[in-house]
Amino acid sequence: MPHQTTITERGSFAVARCSCGWTGPARRSRDRARTDAESHGSPDPTPSAD
């Protein structure tokens, strides 16, 4: 199931939330909250085979 993220504002803070129950840290920057949401919804990078 894909993650459905939203940004919620609490006073002067923005918080990323996901339909799976995950909540990101409170940020003063909406852009940082969006970045948190994007990184939560993306798959983990594949480790390099060195």
C-alpha positions, 0 to 999 in steps of 0.5 A: 500500500502506498504511503499517503502523506500530508502536511499539517500546521500547528501554530508556526510549525509544520508536521508531516503525517502519513496514513500508516501512522508515522509522524515527522518532527515539527518543523518551522519550515514547510519545505523541510516538512515536505522533504520529511514526507517525501523521504518517508514515502520513498523506498530505502536506497539499495546498498552498493555491492562493494 
